[in-house]
Amino acid sequence: MRERLAKLLPISFRGRLALSFGTMTLVLGILVYGYVGHVYRAQLLVDRGEALHDLATAAATVLAENLHERQREIELLAATPLYRRSALDSPDLRRSLERLQHAYPAYSWIGVTDAGGVVRSATGGLLAGVDVSQRPWFINGRDAPFMGDLHDAMLLAKVLPDTGDKAPPRFLDIAAPIRDERGALRGVLGAHIHWNWASDVVGVLNPLLAVQKQRELFIADHNGQVIYPSAGARAATLPPLTTAVLDTQSRFTAALWEPDAEYVSAAVALPAEFTSALGWRIVVRQPLHVALQDVVALQRVLAVFALAIITVFLALIWWSATRISRPLEQLAGLAMRIENGEENTPLEVEARSVEVRHLIEALRSMASRLIERREALRDSNARLEHTVAARTAELEIANEELQRIARHDALTSLPNRRAVDERLHEEFIRMRRMRRPLAVLLCDIDHFKRINDTYGHALGDEVLCHVARTLQRSLRESDFIARYGGEEFIALLPATSAEEARHVADKLRRSVETHPHPLAGRVTLSIGFAVADGRHEHDKQAVREADDQLYAAKREGRNRVCGDDRGGEWPSADAHRQLHSAQ
Ligand SMILES: Nc1nc2c(ncn2[C@@H]2O[C@H](COP(=O)(O)OP(=O)(O)OP(=O)(O)O)[C@@H](O)[C@H]2O)c(=O)[nH]1
């Protein structure tokens, strides 16, 4: 796989180095980018969650303290001498109620009942004389200071002036018993706080809920139902909040409030010492994407920063890779030149690292050793070639000598029978082509046995050599004389007619006869000749005829020449063609 990839992408060493480190840097950069982003997101979530928690705590404290103040206000008022002693419907008491309402307009109604639950005095005279004995605030307020949960207006809805609100008014009830000097119950002082009160109280926190931060504050009752913002506002349409959102144990929560809306929120219960009976919880939420929008900004900055770092790193890596690979590339180039025959190329490469310097040294000594060995090999080859040439020449000479020996008679040095056969064949072909007769002379020493017998075999040999030299001297250079066997010689005379053959034969005979051997004395020859011409179809034919003539010369008394004088005939042109095609 790697080899196939390497073939597809022939990347240089520098490229590979840069690619490896570049990839590592890129991966590292992405990991750091991801990790920093993740850590920052987690930290930011904690910060935002804590801020929401602080806000919810502040809201809960403000609400609880205000409620506590209202409760204490009613409690203290009920304990004043005016309420303990004077008639419950006295003008003074009524004025006291009006003053309180005037001082704190969130009170929609403040009234006093007698011990039986009938309203005796009230702000604006509302509900005076009405029996409220079944209302929870009266029932609970008889025994101890009481604070009732938010509820829709019952009796008051009909008598309060219309404020234009579409939803019915909602109230919080506060009540405290009115006792006389002896502690006996005289009646109950009750107040209804209009729910707008919550907006006024929480309103102090509006700057902290800043619009651009999209923080929202909710008050949920003990069932988790949102009671603030008031009915008609968007949040009032929310379903009861989930237990995850209302969890006051954890500092904050990130949860889906709506299918596509994830919020980070913090829930805080109203401080128990003041209003534990209500069980309200303050929830402050902020869309998660708004809470974490700084992460996006940071991620952008990080991305730019990481890109810049990676770019700088890549440039550094490329620079380093170039520094590392340059001497190696130069070395490879020089090694290639040496390989291509430029053996004297000096391995001069500037390298800073010890390893590369060692490599250069090793290559340098390897190259010089290789060059030495190559030169030694070249010398040895030259010597070998010289030796081979000398041996070949010697062999050729020896071969020529062998050829010569194979075709010459060792005793007389004349061509032997084998050479005769080859020459006869050549001359026969030439004879037919040139249409010039070929004379064949067979010469046999007379009574040679007697010479051997008389002078010994060694002298017989000398006589043979003597006759051979005599015959050789007597012939033309174009003629061919050879030892045909024993004391017999053969002469081939190209372009020689029967008449000329007879003449030459006689000259040979006479030449031998007239040149006696110094020891053996006079030697004679018998010669039979034949002339090969157009009649002959085979080269041996003329030799047989010459042999017949030699036999005749011996028979007729020796030292003579016998031959057929008819030689030198040629068939007509047609017959000649037929002869050729037949061959
Ligand atoms: N010294 C010697 N003798 C040879 C050589 N070759 C053949 N001879 C002898 O030559 C003689 C030939 O004898 P023959 O065939 O009877 O012929 P001749 O004695 O010459 O008698 P004619 O030919 O009938 O005249 C034999 O005694 C052979 O031994 C040779 O190389 N050297």
PDBQT file of the ligand as one rigid body, heavy atoms in Angstrom, charges set to zero:
ROOT
HETATM    1  N1  LIG A 601      61.652 -46.198 -47.888  1.00  0.00    +0.000 N 
HETATM    2  C1  LIG A 601      60.327 -46.160 -48.183  1.00  0.00    +0.000 A 
HETATM    3  N2  LIG A 601      59.792 -47.128 -48.855  1.00  0.00    +0.000 NA
HETATM    4  C2  LIG A 601      58.496 -47.099 -49.200  1.00  0.00    +0.000 A 
HETATM    5  C3  LIG A 601      57.687 -46.065 -48.794  1.00  0.00    +0.000 A 
HETATM    6  N3  LIG A 601      56.411 -46.268 -49.223  1.00  0.00    +0.000 NA
HETATM    7  C4  LIG A 601      56.412 -47.457 -49.925  1.00  0.00    +0.000 A 
HETATM    8  N4  LIG A 601      57.714 -47.963 -49.912  1.00  0.00    +0.000 N 
HETATM    9  C5  LIG A 601      58.171 -49.182 -50.531  1.00  0.00    +0.000 C 
HETATM   10  O1  LIG A 601      58.085 -49.076 -51.916  1.00  0.00    +0.000 OA
HETATM   11  C6  LIG A 601      58.048 -50.399 -52.456  1.00  0.00    +0.000 C 
HETATM   12  C7  LIG A 601      57.119 -50.512 -53.539  1.00  0.00    +0.000 C 
HETATM   13  O2  LIG A 601      57.290 -51.751 -54.127  1.00  0.00    +0.000 OA
HETATM   14  P1  LIG A 601      56.416 -52.257 -55.254  1.00  0.00    +0.000 P 
HETATM   15  O3  LIG A 601      54.981 -51.952 -55.101  1.00  0.00    +0.000 OA
HETATM   16  O4  LIG A 601      56.674 -53.703 -55.417  1.00  0.00    +0.000 OA
HETATM   17  O5  LIG A 601      56.930 -51.528 -56.508  1.00  0.00    +0.000 OA
HETATM   18  P2  LIG A 601      58.416 -51.394 -57.121  1.00  0.00    +0.000 P 
HETATM   19  O6  LIG A 601      59.328 -52.164 -56.294  1.00  0.00    +0.000 OA
HETATM   20  O7  LIG A 601      58.666 -49.947 -57.206  1.00  0.00    +0.000 OA
HETATM   21  O8  LIG A 601      58.218 -52.050 -58.455  1.00  0.00    +0.000 OA
HETATM   22  P3  LIG A 601      57.482 -51.432 -59.675  1.00  0.00    +0.000 P 
HETATM   23  O9  LIG A 601      56.628 -50.363 -59.174  1.00  0.00    +0.000 OA
HETATM   24  O10 LIG A 601      56.718 -52.519 -60.252  1.00  0.00    +0.000 OA
HETATM   25  O11 LIG A 601      58.490 -50.839 -60.504  1.00  0.00    +0.000 OA
HETATM   26  C8  LIG A 601      57.685 -51.293 -51.233  1.00  0.00    +0.000 C 
HETATM   27  O12 LIG A 601      58.854 -52.066 -50.907  1.00  0.00    +0.000 OA
HETATM   28  C9  LIG A 601      57.381 -50.369 -50.159  1.00  0.00    +0.000 C 
HETATM   29  O13 LIG A 601      57.792 -50.853 -48.901  1.00  0.00    +0.000 OA
HETATM   30  C10 LIG A 601      58.270 -45.047 -48.004  1.00  0.00    +0.000 A 
HETATM   31  O14 LIG A 601      57.668 -44.090 -47.580  1.00  0.00    +0.000 OA
HETATM   32  N5  LIG A 601      59.625 -45.137 -47.763  1.00  0.00    +0.000 N 
ENDROOT
TORSDOF 0
